[in-house]
Amino acid sequence: MGLKTFGLMGVDWEERVNYDRLRKERLERAKRELARSGLGALLCFDMNNIRYITATHIGTWAMDKLVRFSLLPRDAEPIVWDFGSAARHHQIYCPWLDGRAPAGISTLRGAMSPASGRAEDVAKKIKRELEARGLHREPVGVDVVELPVLFALQAAGIEVVDGQQVMQQARLIKTQDEITLLNTACMMVDAAYDKLYRAMKPGMRENECVGLVAKVLYDLGSEHVEGVNAISGERCSPHPHVYTDRALRPGDPAYFDILHSYNGYRTCYYRTFAIGSASPAMVDAYTRCRDYLDAAIGLIRPGVTTADVVKTWPKAQEFGFPDEEAAFALQFGHGVGLSIWEKPIFSRLVSLDHPEVIQEGMVFALETFWPAKDGWSAARIEEQLVVTKDGCEVITRLPAEELLVAGAHHYTVAGPLPKTRETQSHLNRRSNANARREDGTVRAVVDGAKNEGRNVRT
């Protein structure tokens, strides 16, 4: 166990996360990949890329607005144009920017009138900075962009090309401090799952499970609970990827995915439970799901490819889907960092023909799914891990080697009910019928019922 778990406070007697080092090393990686790319600059509207380069953040409310933007010119320092007074905040509290944080605003996803010229203003700002550095005739990589802004950049004579791959490569290998933050984020989900496990019982609704998890995470210091998949009962197969207000019932399977961020760094962390007991079909599905996951984890080390890993997973047709696109993300792996889907990607859809080499310092999640033979139960498990020099270390620690049973234990006159049983009681009685026949119990009950029926007068 090489990775450390620290407290969440900063202290003077122990180095935990070194945020100054984090900022510098991220920017160095982005500059290095930009130099390799042959591009003149990187223009980013994705908040995660802006944060990676500039170490600025104004709240998760802005994540889908595309109103902020940053420019990283080759051989120069980054500039970030931010939302109104946020720019003033950066000038006061972000000394590493050295004042390179003017105000700037895009089109608010088209809410501002095209006649207002906001898209053209963005292009003007970018062109001015490029011209000042002699880069205006070189291609500019852009990660995501509003169409009016794209057209305005092109009209200004700027050659726009794909910048996503440059940023994906920059973020591929995690720094020491990124790994510590990712490990800390997983620790918080460990705690949320433990609380959830102790609370689940029949009658508790999926949305209540989501609320419980969110409270634990925010109380611990989560920056953003991106989502909690809460899937139970007959909703488990096929996977709907969204929670409802369905109430848990005795014998239900229930699986969850908890996605949140701590100082920007994410988790993607599935666990499956049974409520009160699990059917034999569900136990079998969980075992299959775990076996496929363990086979993949067992291969992880530097030099192995994503193709090597996905070959251990079943084809889509083996678990009820016509092709790999229809089964996408059920047997899956993906990088985790400032967002939950980064490089490398593990999928039979793309990895067999376009493999990626696993490298030390990568952090990714591997997740598997298996539907039960009963047609409605299913298991889903996911582990997040760090690639080490000779293998990997799993950083998602809630026990998952066997199916966990949550909820109260039920007792009968004969003792506790078994944890593996069918959800319908009469099916469990059939399994004991032979034993009862041997002592005459069943025959006596049947004969008594027949005689009672003969004596009834109509």
Disulfide bonds with the S-S distance in Angstrom:
none
